Amino acid sequence: MQIRNSTSKYGIVAKTLHWVVALMIIAAWAVGYYASELAPDDATNIRELFDLHKSTGMAILMLAAIRLSWRAYTSAPHLLPMPKIQAIIAQTVHYSLYVFMFVQPISGWLMSSAAGYPPSLYGLFTFPDMIAKNQASVELYKDIHNVSAYILLALFVLHIAGAWYHHLIAKDGTLRRMTW
């Protein structure tokens, strides 16, 4: 199996980063959503779930930085032939996914810093505050974090729908380039 991407296929590093980050995004979204729906009197579970959510978000941020660096080092395979509008949509969704893989965890980090609860990485170490504690800023960053979560979810769904379209309808091999 090739390590680097070729002009026609993704390498093992890109594939691994893609699938690990995808699974972590699903986990972070699910845990964050579940924790936010718990009754306020369940404070212990809420705190533990949000700690897990924040740790996973910070891991996603680090992996997204590695993923973007890897993509700069070894460019993505060429797009397979498709109508121009599909290519524009595919590239827009991909670039937007990259943007929101950074916006989402950074807005969460800012929110946590403003609230005085900096995130840790699964208890191994605590990240420094990005900003000073400021309760007035918490709501702003919370709004950004919540809205960007739904944008990221929508992009994620579009990405999956596009992959399945190419696999089941266009039958052009797009999905197979990112699987083993």
C-alpha positions in Angstrom: 0.0 0.0 0.0 1.4 3.4 -0.9 2.1 6.0 1.8 1.8 9.1 -0.3 -1.1 10.1 -2.5 -0.7 9.5 -6.2 -2.5 11.4 -9.0 -5.2 8.7 -9.0 -5.4 7.4 -5.4 -5.0 8.5 -1.8 -2.2 6.9 0.2 -2.5 5.2 3.6 -1.7 8.3 5.6 -4.4 10.4 4.0 -6.9 7.5 4.3 -6.1 6.9 7.9 -6.4 10.6 8.8 -9.6 10.9 6.9 -11.4 8.0 8.6 -10.0 8.7 12.1 -11.0 12.3 11.9 -14.5 11.4 10.5 -15.1 8.9 13.3 -13.9 11.5 15.9 -16.2 14.2 14.5 -19.1 11.8 14.8 -18.2 11.0 18.4 -17.6 14.6 19.4 -20.9 15.7 17.8 -22.8 12.9 19.5 -21.3 13.3 22.9 -21.7 17.1 22.8 -25.3 16.9 21.7 -26.1 14.2 24.3 -24.4 16.2 27.1 -26.3 19.4 26.2 -29.6 17.5 26.4 -29.0 16.2 29.9 -31.0 17.6 32.8 -29.0 20.3 34.7 -29.2 18.3 37.9 -26.9 15.6 36.4 -23.9 17.9 36.8 -21.3 15.1 37.2 -22.2 13.3 34.0 -22.5 16.6 32.1 -19.0 17.7 33.2 -17.5 14.3 32.4 -19.2 14.2 29.0 -18.1 17.7 28.1 -14.6 16.9 29.2 -14.7 13.9 26.8 -16.2 16.2 24.1 -13.6 18.9 24.6 -10.7 16.3 24.5 -12.0 14.8 21.3 -12.4 18.2 19.8 -8.8 19.1 20.7 -7.6 15.8 19.2 -9.6 16.6 16.0 -7.9 20.0 15.9 -4.4 18.5 16.1 -5.3 15.8 13.6 -6.8 18.4 11.2 -3.5 20.4 11.4 -1.6 17.2 10.6 -4.1 16.3 7.8 -3.8 19.8 6.2 0.0 19.6 6.4 0.0 16.2 4.8 -2.3 17.5 2.1 0.2 20.3 1.4 3.0 17.8 1.3 1.3 15.3 -1.0 -1.5 16.8 -3.0 -4.8 15.1 -3.4 -5.5 12.9 -6.4 -7.0 14.6 -9.5 -10.7 14.8 -9.6 -12.3 12.1 -11.8 -14.2 13.4 -14.8 -17.5 14.9 -13.8 -19.7 17.9 -14.7 -18.2 21.2 -13.8 -20.9 22.1 -11.3 -20.3 18.8 -9.5 -16.6 19.5 -9.3 -17.2 23.0 -7.9 -19.6 21.6 -5.3 -17.2 18.8 -4.3 -14.3 21.2 -3.9 -16.4 23.7 -2.0 -17.6 21.0 0.4 -14.1 19.7 0.9 -12.6 23.1 1.5 -15.4 24.0 3.8 -15.0 20.8 5.8 -11.3 21.8 6.3 -12.3 25.2 7.5 -14.9 23.9 10.0 -12.5 21.2 11.3 -10.6 24.3 12.6 -13.5 26.6 13.4 -15.4 24.1 15.5 -12.6 23.1 18.0 -11.1 26.6 18.1 -14.5 28.2 18.9 -14.9 25.5 21.6 -11.5 26.3 23.0 -12.3 30.0 23.1 -15.6 29.3 24.8 -13.9 27.1 27.4 -11.1 29.6 28.0 -13.6 32.4 28.4 -15.6 30.3 30.9 -12.4 29.5 32.8 -12.4 25.8 32.0 -9.6 25.2 29.5 -9.7 21.9 27.6 -7.4 19.0 28.3 -6.4 16.1 26.1 -8.0 13.2 27.8 -6.4 14.3 31.1 -2.9 14.0 29.8 -2.3 17.8 29.7 -4.3 21.0 29.8 -4.2 23.4 26.9 -3.5 27.0 27.8 -6.3 29.6 27.8 -6.6 31.3 24.4 -8.3 34.3 26.1 -8.7 35.6 29.6 -11.8 34.5 31.6 -14.7 36.7 30.4 -18.2 35.5 31.0 -19.6 38.0 28.4 -17.6 36.3 25.7 -18.8 32.8 26.6 -22.2 33.3 24.9 -20.6 34.7 21.7 -18.2 31.7 21.4 -21.0 29.3 22.4 -23.2 30.7 19.6 -20.3 30.3 17.1 -19.6 26.8 18.3 -23.2 25.7 18.1 -23.9 27.2 14.7 -20.7 25.8 13.3 -21.6 22.4 14.7 -24.7 22.3 12.5 -22.8 23.7 9.5 -20.2 21.0 10.0 -22.9 18.4 10.3 -24.5 19.6 7.0 -21.2 19.5 5.2 -20.5 16.0 6.6 -23.9 14.8 5.3 -23.2 16.5 1.9 -19.8 14.8 1.8 -21.3 11.4 2.5 -24.2 11.9 0.1 -21.7 12.9 -2.6 -19.5 9.8 -1.9 -22.5 7.5 -2.1 -23.8 9.2 -5.3 -20.4 8.6 -7.0 -20.4 5.0 -5.7 -23.9 3.9 -6.4 -25.1 6.1 -9.3 -22.1 7.5 -11.2 -20.0 4.3 -10.4 -16.9 6.3 -11.1 -14.5 5.0 -8.4 -14.5 8.1 -6.3 -15.3 6.4 -3.0 -12.9 3.5 -3.7 -10.0 6.0 -3.8 -10.5 6.7 -0.1 -11.2 3.1 1.1 -8.9 0.2 1.6 
